[in-house]
């Protein structure tokens, strides 16, 4: 259950969510005072099931009927809109076209119900729902019929509204289809005039007016009503059912055509009897003459004589009657004359009739007395009931903008009860706990003991969030503050985004369209910091393919004509010499363009030279650690290698020399600098690079080399010539340094 949306004398109606089909439904729950009447419950179910058999666009659909413990309920279609009673209160009198359109749809629903042998019995504006789409829906089919005599006695009134009763309903006799049409006529009357045809101080007085009094004709109240439309009302509201429409179909045809041009000049409908004629009203009846019975007279001849006198137009006593042939004698069977009964002396008359004559005034006196006593009793009962029903009247105060407690206190003081439950819902402009609506307007005169429904605010209603994505952050904040948010409720989170401009909203939580409370809820705005930047990787020394793969992985682009080949001393052919415009570790963003410079090999003037270097351990036979560092055209102080030796060895150091860049080889032994050997471009090209001897590289006298030094060769990059004078192959170093 979500909330109570209505209620009446018999049931309360709640709005609920059908979780299985994800739709709203209306659940009508029987009031507790009726749940122990077995006959009522049986009829309640039977009538609800009958109503469920109706399938019509103007009838509220019944989905389910059931019971849970002592709760009896009916699940039905939920209509988003208002009931006709609310519309009449707000806008009556309605436009003729609108009123006729509504009445036509109601009549169409009644026609469908009557064809299925279902009588509504409680047609009134409260039971007519108007959806937001304009569709009319009739509800509460069959419920009024579920009332038993015991429930009527308990409540003290007939279930339903006496203002819409048909005369036969007011009498308490069986009602049929024409009773629904009478009620529909009253609904149409009220829509077009804003008034009810019959009003009174009590339900009894209203019911009596339905039975006995005429109503003010609609066009007297509202002259703008066409005569053809008034005719529909006059005919449907005849007190005698036989003079009304014979079926809902007949009335429906009248409603569908009453505004047509052909009926624009229709004359007023007439009836043979006055509108308020009633078959049971008091009438002057002709007197019924007293005809004696034969058993009254012991003398059969005397009885025959009296009958004969009647035939001749005389009274039984012999007095002449109007138009009679006066005679003081009557004829006997044999033609003789019989003297007038009146002329016989009383003593002889007693002989003629042994039964004493009856006093003719006794019986009428008894009837009249009984009637008067009965009428007196009835009048006393009526006045007694009226005295019970007669209560004081009060004027409702204006409760809007009062707190719930203040409103209840005012109503208690006036002996007005608050209907349960109080409707609580969010309302814009009203603080929590403040009344924003009352079911009966301020200034309305009501009876003491009446009830009123209060609508109390739960605070400002939730508002849907606008779309803020893409807006500049300060503009988004302005919109939220205008909705009622406080600046402390607006949170900001900077994020990188490749698509959204820096300083603009990337996303929001909650999302746009979601309803939230500006007084309580917070909103998070993710604001763009622009594209994310990162350090540029070092591509130098990679092959072209390796560098391209690294750029793709980081979503960096290779610029147009971004591969440039250049000769290089630093990198061998096919490897990256340089990257532009971003050096390693420079900050870049996705999508930036990069150029790669690829080595095409050494330049033509470069010279490859292998420098042979003999190196001895510190002490022959004992291990020393030798570290060799070189400088050439490729760079300064480059590590060649570190090795362990225990005897003299010759190491071949490959150098790349340039005209403007000589080579240098440095030797370290056991962590200590040993010596440096320059290799000039000119000497290498001419083959005159001096080859160091063993004594120059740390060999001591008397120590023999285990390996003869290799011949040093100097080859130009282009010439490929070999240098000479590097020491003959197979030469050995002696202890004294001789060859």
C-alpha positions in Angstrom: 0.0 0.0 0.0 1.2 3.5 -0.9 -1.5 5.8 0.5 -5.2 6.1 1.1 -6.8 7.9 -1.8 -10.5 7.7 -0.9 -13.2 6.1 1.2 -16.9 5.9 1.8 -19.5 4.5 4.2 -18.6 1.0 3.3 -14.9 0.8 2.3 -11.6 2.5 2.2 -9.6 2.8 -1.0 -5.8 2.7 -1.2 -3.3 3.2 -4.0 -0.9 0.2 -4.2 1.8 -1.1 -6.5 1.4 -4.4 -8.3 5.0 -5.6 -8.1 4.4 -8.5 -10.4 3.2 -6.4 -13.3 4.8 -3.1 -12.2 1.6 -1.1 -12.3 -0.5 0.9 -9.8 -3.8 -0.5 -8.7 -6.6 0.6 -6.4 -7.4 -1.7 -3.5 -10.9 -1.3 -1.9 -10.9 -2.7 1.7 -14.2 -3.4 3.5 -14.7 -1.5 6.7 -14.4 -3.5 9.9 -18.0 -3.1 11.0 -19.2 -5.2 8.1 -16.7 -8.1 8.2 -18.8 -10.3 10.5 -22.0 -10.2 8.5 -21.8 -13.5 6.6 -24.7 -12.7 4.3 -23.1 -9.3 3.5 -19.7 -10.9 2.8 -21.3 -13.5 0.4 -23.1 -10.8 -1.5 -20.0 -8.6 -1.5 -18.0 -11.3 -3.2 -20.8 -12.2 -5.5 -21.5 -8.7 -6.6 -17.7 -7.9 -7.0 -17.4 -11.0 -9.2 -20.4 -9.9 -11.3 -18.7 -6.5 -11.7 -15.5 -8.2 -12.7 -17.4 -9.8 -15.6 -17.9 -6.3 -17.1 -15.4 -5.3 -19.8 -16.0 -1.8 -21.1 -13.8 1.3 -21.6 -16.1 3.3 -19.3 -16.1 0.8 -16.4 -13.3 0.5 -13.9 -11.8 -3.0 -14.4 -11.9 -5.5 -11.5 -8.6 -7.5 -11.2 -9.1 -9.6 -8.1 -11.4 -10.2 -5.1 -10.1 -11.9 -2.0 -9.7 -12.1 1.8 -6.8 -12.2 4.1 -7.8 -12.9 7.8 -10.6 -10.4 8.5 -9.7 -8.1 5.5 -12.0 -8.4 2.5 -10.7 -6.5 -0.5 -11.3 -5.8 -4.2 -8.3 -5.0 -6.5 -9.3 -2.8 -9.4 -7.9 -0.5 -12.0 -6.2 2.7 -10.7 -7.4 5.9 -12.5 -5.0 8.9 -12.3 -7.4 11.9 -12.2 -10.3 13.3 -10.2 -13.8 12.2 -9.4 -16.8 14.1 -10.9 -17.8 15.4 -7.5 -14.5 17.3 -7.2 -14.9 18.7 -10.8 -18.5 19.9 -10.0 -17.3 21.6 -6.8 -14.5 23.4 -8.7 -16.2 24.3 -12.0 -19.9 23.8 -12.0 -22.0 24.6 -14.0 -20.0 22.8 -16.7 -20.2 23.6 -20.3 -23.1 21.8 -21.9 -20.9 19.9 -24.4 -18.7 18.6 -21.6 -21.6 17.6 -19.3 -23.3 15.7 -22.2 -20.1 14.0 -23.1 -19.6 12.8 -19.5 -23.2 11.7 -19.2 -23.0 9.8 -22.5 -20.0 7.8 -21.3 -21.8 7.0 -18.0 -24.9 5.9 -19.9 -22.8 3.8 -22.2 -21.3 2.0 -19.2 -24.8 1.5 -17.7 -26.1 0.1 -20.9 -23.3 -2.5 -20.9 -23.9 -3.3 -17.2 -27.7 -3.6 -17.7 -27.2 -6.0 -20.6 -25.2 -8.2 -18.2 -28.0 -8.0 -15.7 -26.0 -5.8 -13.2 -27.7 -2.8 -11.7 -25.4 -0.1 -10.2 -27.9 1.3 -7.6 -25.5 4.1 -6.5 -24.8 6.4 -9.4 -23.5 9.7 -8.1 -20.6 12.0 -9.0 -18.4 10.4 -6.2 -18.5 7.1 -8.2 -17.6 8.7 -11.5 -13.9 9.0 -12.2 -12.5 11.3 -14.9 -8.9 10.3 -16.0 -6.3 12.9 -17.0 -6.9 11.8 -20.5 -10.7 12.7 -20.3 -11.9 9.1 -20.2 -14.9 8.6 -17.9 -14.9 5.5 -15.7 -17.8 4.3 -13.6 -16.8 2.5 -10.4 -18.5 0.7 -7.4 -20.7 -1.6 -9.5 -22.9 -3.8 -7.4 -21.6 -2.7 -4.0 -24.8 -1.0 -2.9 -26.7 -4.2 -3.5 -24.6 -5.9 -0.9 -26.3 -4.1 2.0 -28.5 -6.2 4.3 -31.3 -5.2 6.5 -29.1 -5.6 9.5 -26.5 -3.2 8.2 -29.1 -0.6 7.4 -30.4 -0.9 11.0 -26.9 -0.6 12.4 -26.0 2.5 10.5 -29.3 4.1 10.7 -29.4 5.1 7.0 -29.6 3.5 3.6 -26.1 3.0 2.2 -25.5 5.5 -0.5 -26.5 9.1 -1.0 -30.1 10.1 -0.6 -29.7 13.0 -2.9 -29.4 10.6 -5.9 -32.0 8.1 -4.8 -34.9 7.2 -7.2 -38.4 7.4 -5.7 -38.7 3.6 -5.7 -35.3 3.4 -3.9 -36.5 5.9 -1.3 -39.6 3.7 -0.7 -37.3 0.7 -0.1 -38.8 -1.4 -2.8 -37.0 -3.3 -5.5 -35.0 -1.1 -7.8 -34.1 -1.8 -11.5 -32.5 -0.3 -14.5 -34.7 2.7 -14.5 -33.5 3.6 -11.0 -30.0 4.0 -12.4 -31.3 6.3 -15.2 -33.1 8.5 -12.6 -29.8 8.9 -10.7 -28.0 9.7 -13.9 -30.5 12.4 -14.6 -29.7 14.0 -11.3 -26.0 13.8 -12.0 -26.6 15.6 -15.4 -28.8 18.1 -13.6 -26.0 18.9 -11.1 -23.3 19.2 -13.7 -25.4 21.8 -15.7 -26.8 23.8 -12.7 -24.3 23.3 -9.9 -27.2 22.4 -7.6 -28.9 19.3 -6.4 -32.6 19.1 -7.3 -33.7 18.1 -3.8 -32.2 19.4 -0.5 -33.5 19.1 3.0 -32.5 19.3 6.7 -32.4 15.5 7.0 -32.2 12.4 4.8 -35.8 11.7 5.5 -37.0 15.1 4.3 -34.9 14.7 1.1 -36.3 11.2 0.5 -39.9 12.5 0.9 -39.1 15.3 -1.7 -38.1 12.6 -4.1 -41.4 11.0 -3.6 -43.8 13.9 -3.4 -42.4 17.2 -4.6 -41.4 18.7 -8.0 -37.9 20.0 -8.6 -36.9 23.4 -10.1 -36.4 22.8 -13.8 -32.9 23.1 -15.1 -33.5 25.9 -17.6 -34.9 28.0 -14.8 -31.6 27.7 -13.0 -29.4 27.9 -16.1 -31.0 29.4 -19.2 -28.1 28.4 -21.3 -29.1 24.8 -21.3 -30.7 23.7 -24.6 -34.3 22.6 -24.5 -33.3 19.2 -26.0 -30.8 18.6 -23.1 -33.4 19.7 -20.5 -35.9 17.2 -22.0 -33.4 14.4 -21.3 -33.2 15.4 -17.7 -37.0 15.8 -17.3 -37.7 12.4 -18.8 -35.0 10.6 -16.9 -36.2 12.1 -13.5 -39.9 11.2 -13.8 -41.1 9.8 -10.5 -43.1 7.1 -12.2 -40.6 4.6 -13.7 -42.9 3.8 -16.6 -42.6 7.4 -17.8 -38.8 7.4 -17.8 -36.6 6.0 -20.6 -37.3 2.3 -20.9 -33.6 1.4 -21.2 -30.1 2.9 -21.0 -29.8 2.3 -24.7 -32.8 4.6 -25.3 -31.3 7.3 -23.1 -27.9 6.9 -24.7 -29.4 7.6 -28.1 -31.1 10.7 -26.8 -27.8 12.0 -25.3 -25.8 11.3 -28.5 -28.3 13.4 -30.5 -29.5 16.1 -28.1 -26.9 18.6 -29.4 -27.3 17.8 -33.0 -28.5 20.7 -35.3 -31.8 18.9 -36.0 -32.9 19.2 -32.4 -31.8 22.8 -31.9 -35.4 24.1 -31.9 -37.0 21.2 -30.0 -40.1 22.0 -27.9 -40.4 21.2 -24.3 -41.4 17.6 -23.5 -44.9 17.1 -21.9 -46.4 14.4 -19.8 -50.0 13.4 -19.1 -49.5 13.5 -15.3 -47.8 16.0 -13.1 -44.1 15.3 -12.5 -44.8 14.6 -8.8 -47.8 12.3 -9.2 -47.6 9.3 -7.0 -49.6 6.2 -7.1 -49.6 6.0 -3.3 -50.6 9.6 -2.5 -53.8 10.3 -0.5 -56.9 10.4 -2.7 -60.7 10.9 -2.1 -62.3 7.6 -3.0 -66.0 7.1 -3.9 -68.0 5.7 -1.0 -68.8 2.0 -1.1 -72.4 1.3 -0.1 -73.2 -1.3 2.5 -74.7 -4.3 0.8 -76.4 -6.7 3.3 -75.6 -10.3 3.2 -78.2 -13.0 3.1 -77.1 -14.5 6.3 -78.1 -11.3 8.2 -81.8 -12.1 7.7 -83.6 -15.2 9.1 -86.6 -14.4 6.9 -85.5 -15.2 3.3 -88.5 -13.3 1.9 -87.4 -10.1 3.8 -83.9 -10.4 2.3 -85.4 -10.8 -1.2 -87.7 -7.8 -0.5 -84.7 -5.6 0.4 -82.8 -6.7 -2.8 -85.9 -5.9 -4.8 -86.1 -2.5 -3.3 -82.4 -1.9 -4.4 -83.3 -2.8 -7.9 -86.2 -0.4 -8.0 -84.0 2.5 -6.8 -85.2 2.7 -3.2 -83.3 2.4 0.0 -83.7 -0.8 2.1 -85.9 1.1 4.4 -88.2 2.0 1.6 -87.2 5.6 1.1 -87.2 6.7 -2.5 -83.8 6.9 -4.3 -82.9 9.2 -7.0 -84.7 8.2 -10.3 -86.8 5.5 -8.5 -90.5 4.8 -9.0 -91.8 5.7 -5.6 -94.1 3.1 -4.1 -95.0 2.2 -0.5 -95.6 -1.5 -1.5 -93.5 -4.2 -3.1 -94.6 -7.1 -5.1 -94.5 -10.6 -3.8 -93.7 -13.6 -5.8 -97.4 -14.3 -6.6 -98.1 -10.8 -7.6 -99.4 -9.5 -4.3 -98.3 -6.3 -2.7 -96.1 -6.2 0.4 -96.5 -3.3 2.7 -93.5 -0.9 3.0 -91.0 -2.2 5.6 -90.9 1.3 7.2 -94.6 1.4 7.7 -94.7 -1.7 9.8 -94.8 -1.0 13.5 -91.6 -1.6 15.3 -93.1 -4.5 17.3 -94.2 -6.1 14.0 -90.8 -5.4 12.4 -89.2 -7.3 15.1 -91.4 -10.2 14.2 -90.4 -9.8 10.6 -86.7 -9.7 11.5 -85.7 -11.5 14.6 -82.1 -10.1 14.3 -81.9 -6.6 15.9 -81.0 -3.9 13.4 -77.2 -3.0 13.3 -75.9 0.5 14.0 -74.4 1.5 10.6 -72.1 4.2 12.1 -70.1 1.8 14.3 -67.8 0.3 11.6 -66.9 3.7 9.9 -66.2 5.1 13.3 -63.8 2.3 14.1 -62.0 2.7 10.8 -61.7 6.4 11.2 -60.5 6.2 14.8 -57.9 3.5 13.9 -56.7 5.6 10.9 -56.3 8.7 13.1 -54.5 6.8 15.8 -52.2 5.3 13.2 -51.4 8.6 11.6 -50.8 10.1 15.0 -48.3 7.4 15.8 -46.6 7.9 12.5 -46.4 11.6 12.9 -44.9 11.1 16.4 -42.3 8.7 15.0 -41.3 11.1 12.3 -40.9 14.0 14.8 -39.0 11.7 17.1 -36.6 10.6 14.3 -36.2 14.2 13.2 -35.4 15.2 16.8 -32.7 12.5 16.8 -31.3 13.6 13.5 -31.5 17.2 14.2 -28.1 18.4 15.3 -26.4 21.8 15.6 -24.7 23.4 12.6 -21.2 24.9 12.6 -19.1 26.9 10.1 -15.9 25.3 9.1 -12.8 27.4 9.8 -9.9 27.9 7.4 -7.3 25.3 8.4 -4.8 25.8 5.6 -1.4 26.9 6.9 -2.1 25.8 10.4 -0.1 23.0 12.0 -1.7 19.6 12.2 -2.1 20.0 16.0 -3.7 23.4 15.7 -6.1 22.2 13.0 -7.2 19.2 15.1 -7.7 21.3 18.2 -10.0 23.8 16.3 -12.0 20.9 14.9 -12.4 19.2 18.3 -13.7 22.5 19.7 -16.4 22.5 16.9 -17.2 18.8 17.4 -15.9 18.0 13.9 -14.0 14.7 13.5 -10.9 14.3 11.4 -11.2 11.4 8.9 -8.6 8.6 9.3 -6.0 8.5 8.0 -4.7 12.0 7.5 -3.3 12.3 4.0 0.4 13.2 4.2 2.4 14.1 1.1 5.1 16.6 0.0 3.8 20.0 -0.9 5.7 22.9 -2.4 5.6 26.1 -0.2 4.5 24.3 3.0 6.7 23.3 5.9 6.4 19.7 7.2 3.4 19.2 9.5 1.4 22.1 8.1 -2.1 21.6 6.6 -2.2 22.6 2.9 -5.7 21.4 2.0 -9.1 20.5 3.6 -11.7 18.4 2.0 -14.5 20.9 2.8 -13.9 24.5 2.1 -13.7 27.1 4.8 -17.0 28.8 5.4 -19.0 25.7 4.7 -21.9 25.1 7.1 -21.9 21.5 8.3 -23.6 19.5 11.1 -21.9 18.8 14.4 -20.3 15.4 14.3 -19.5 15.7 10.6 -16.0 14.6 9.4 -13.4 16.4 7.3 -10.3 15.1 5.7 -7.0 16.9 6.2 -4.0 17.0 3.9 -0.7 17.6 5.7 2.6 18.6 4.1 5.7 16.4 4.5 7.8 19.3 3.3 8.9 20.4 -0.1 8.3 17.8 -2.8 11.3 16.1 -4.5 12.3 17.9 -7.7 13.7 16.4 -10.9 17.3 17.3 -11.5 18.0 19.3 -14.7 20.6 18.2 -17.2 23.9 19.7 -16.2 26.4 17.7 -18.2 28.3 19.9 -20.6 27.6 23.1 -18.6 30.4 25.2 -17.2 30.7 24.4 -13.5 29.7 27.8 -12.2 26.6 27.8 -14.4 25.6 24.4 -13.1 26.0 25.6 -9.5 23.7 28.6 -10.2 20.9 26.4 -11.5 21.1 24.1 -8.4 21.1 27.0 -6.0 18.0 28.4 -7.8 16.3 25.0 -7.2 16.9 25.3 -3.4 20.2 23.6 -3.0 22.7 25.0 -0.5 26.3 25.5 -1.9 27.5 23.0 0.8 25.3 20.3 -0.8 27.1 20.7 -4.2 30.2 18.6 -4.4 32.9 18.8 -7.1 35.3 16.1 -8.3 37.9 16.9 -10.9 38.4 14.2 -13.5 40.4 13.8 -16.7 38.3 13.6 -19.9 39.3 13.5 -23.5 36.0 14.9 -24.8 34.7 17.5 -22.4 36.4 20.9 -22.2 38.3 21.7 -19.1 36.1 23.3 -16.4 32.8 21.8 -17.7 30.6 19.1 -16.1 31.5 15.6 -17.3 28.8 13.7 -15.3 26.5 14.1 -12.3 25.3 11.9 -9.5 22.3 11.5 -9.2 21.5 11.6 -12.9 19.4 14.2 -14.6 15.6 13.6 -14.2 15.9 11.8 -10.8 13.7 13.4 -8.2 15.6 14.5 -5.0 15.0 16.8 -2.0 17.0 20.0 -2.4 16.8 20.5 1.4 18.4 17.2 2.3 20.2 15.6 -0.7 23.6 16.3 -2.1 24.8 16.2 -5.7 28.2 15.3 -7.0 29.5 17.1 -10.2 32.4 15.5 -12.0 34.3 18.4 -13.6 36.7 18.0 -16.5 40.5 18.7 -16.0 40.9 18.2 -19.8 43.0 15.4 -21.3 45.2 13.5 -19.0 49.0 14.1 -19.4 51.8 11.6 -18.9 55.6 11.4 -19.3 57.0 10.8 -22.8 58.8 7.5 -23.0 62.5 7.3 -24.3 62.3 5.9 -27.8 66.0 6.4 -28.6 67.8 3.1 -29.4 64.5 1.3 -30.3 63.9 0.1 -33.8 61.3 1.9 -35.9 58.7 -0.9 -35.3 59.3 -0.9 -31.5 59.0 2.9 -31.3 55.7 2.8 -33.4 54.2 0.2 -31.1 55.1 2.2 -28.0 53.3 5.3 -29.5 50.2 3.3 -30.3 49.9 1.9 -26.8 50.0 5.4 -25.3 47.5 6.7 -28.0 50.1 9.1 -29.4 50.2 9.7 -33.1 53.0 9.6 -35.6 53.1 12.9 -37.3 52.7 13.1 -41.1 56.1 12.5 -42.6 57.1 11.6 -39.1 59.9 9.1 -40.0 63.1 10.9 -40.9 66.4 9.0 -41.7 69.8 10.5 -40.7 73.3 9.1 -40.6 74.5 8.7 -37.0 77.6 7.8 -35.1 75.5 7.1 -32.0 73.0 4.5 -33.2 73.4 1.7 -35.7 71.2 1.5 -38.8 67.5 1.1 -38.3 67.4 2.5 -34.7 65.9 5.7 -33.3 68.4 8.5 -33.0 66.1 11.2 -31.8 62.4 11.9 -30.9 60.7 15.3 -31.6 59.2 17.5 -30.2 59.0 15.6 -26.9 62.1 14.5 -25.1 61.9 11.6 -22.6 59.8 12.4 -19.6 58.2 15.6 -21.1 54.5 15.8 -20.3 52.2 14.8 -23.2 48.5 14.1 -23.8 46.8 11.5 -25.8 46.6 12.3 -29.4 49.8 14.4 -29.5 52.0 14.0 -32.7 55.6 12.8 -32.6 58.4 12.7 -35.2 61.1 9.9 -35.1 64.6 10.2 -36.5 65.9 6.8 -37.6 69.6 6.0 -38.1 70.6 5.2 -41.7 74.0 4.0 -40.5 77.4 5.6 -39.8 78.3 8.6 -42.0 80.7 7.9 -45.0 83.7 9.4 -43.2 83.4 7.1 -40.2 86.3 4.7 -39.6 85.9 1.3 -37.8 89.1 0.4 -36.0 89.9 -2.6 -33.7 92.4 -1.6 -31.0 94.3 -4.6 -29.6 95.2 -4.1 -26.0 97.3 -6.5 -24.0 96.6 -6.4 -20.2 98.4 -8.3 -17.4 97.2 -9.1 -13.8 98.8 -7.4 -10.9 100.7 -10.6 -10.1 101.1 -13.4 -12.5 99.1 -16.4 -11.4 96.8 -14.4 -9.2 93.4 -13.1 -10.4 92.8 -9.4 -11.2 89.7 -7.5 -12.3 90.1 -5.6 -15.5 87.7 -2.8 -16.5 88.0 -1.1 -19.9 86.3 2.2 -20.8 86.4 3.8 -24.2 85.5 7.1 -25.9 84.9 7.4 -29.7 82.5 9.1 -32.1 79.6 7.3 -30.5 80.1 8.9 -27.1 82.2 9.6 -24.1 83.4 7.1 -21.5 81.5 4.1 -22.7 81.9 0.8 -20.8 83.5 -1.9 -22.9 83.6 -4.7 -20.4 84.9 -6.0 -17.0 86.8 -9.2 -16.9 88.9 -11.3 -14.5 92.3 -12.5 -15.6 95.2 -14.3 -13.9 97.7 -14.0 -16.8 98.4 -11.5 -19.6 95.6 -11.3 -22.2 95.0 -9.2 -25.3 91.5 -7.5 -25.7 90.2 -6.2 -29.0 88.3 -2.9 -28.6 86.1 -1.9 -31.5 86.2 1.9 -32.0 84.3 4.2 -34.4 86.4 7.2 -35.3 85.5 10.4 -37.1 87.7 13.2 -38.5 86.7 15.4 -35.6 86.5 12.7 -33.0 89.5 10.5 -31.9 89.3 7.4 -29.7 90.6 6.8 -26.2 90.8 3.5 -24.3 91.3 3.6 -20.5 92.2 0.5 -18.4 91.4 0.0 -14.7 92.8 -2.9 -12.7 91.3 -4.0 -9.4 89.5 -0.6 -9.2 92.7 1.4 -9.7 93.3 3.5 -12.9 96.1 1.8 -14.9 96.6 3.7 -18.2 95.0 5.5 -21.1 95.7 4.9 -24.8 94.7 7.5 -27.4 93.7 6.3 -30.9 93.6 9.2 -33.4 91.5 9.2 -36.6 94.7 10.0 -38.6 96.8 7.2 -37.1 93.9 4.7 -37.6 93.5 5.8 -41.2 97.2 5.6 -41.9 97.9 2.5 -39.8 100.3 4.2 -37.5 98.4 3.6 -34.2 101.1 2.5 -31.6 100.5 -0.9 -30.1 101.2 -1.0 -26.4 103.5 -3.7 -25.1 103.1 -5.9 -22.1 105.3 -3.7 -20.1 103.0 -0.8 -20.8 100.0 -2.6 -19.6 101.3 -3.7 -16.3 103.3 -6.9 -17.1 106.4 -7.3 -14.9 109.9 -8.5 -16.0 110.2 -12.2 -15.9 106.5 -12.7 -16.5 105.5 -14.4 -19.7 102.4 -13.7 -21.7 100.1 -16.6 -22.1 98.7 -15.1 -25.3 100.5 -13.2 -28.0 99.0 -9.8 -28.8 96.8 -9.7 -31.9 97.7 -7.5 -34.7 95.9 -4.2 -34.5 94.0 -3.4 -37.7 92.6 -0.1 -38.7 89.9 -0.2 -41.4 88.2 2.9 -42.8 84.4 2.8 -43.3 84.9 3.1 -47.0 88.5 2.0 -47.7 88.5 -1.1 -45.7 92.4 -0.9 -45.5 94.3 -2.5 -42.8 97.0 -0.8 -40.7 100.5 -2.1 -40.4 103.2 -2.1 -37.8 101.0 -3.4 -35.1 103.4 -6.2 -34.0 103.9 -9.4 -36.0 101.6 -12.3 -35.6 103.2 -14.8 -33.3 105.5 -12.4 -31.5 106.0 -13.2 -27.9 106.9 -11.0 -25.0 110.1 -12.2 -23.2 111.0 -11.6 -19.5 113.3 -8.8 -20.5 111.0 -7.2 -22.8 112.7 -8.5 -26.0 110.9 -9.9 -28.9 
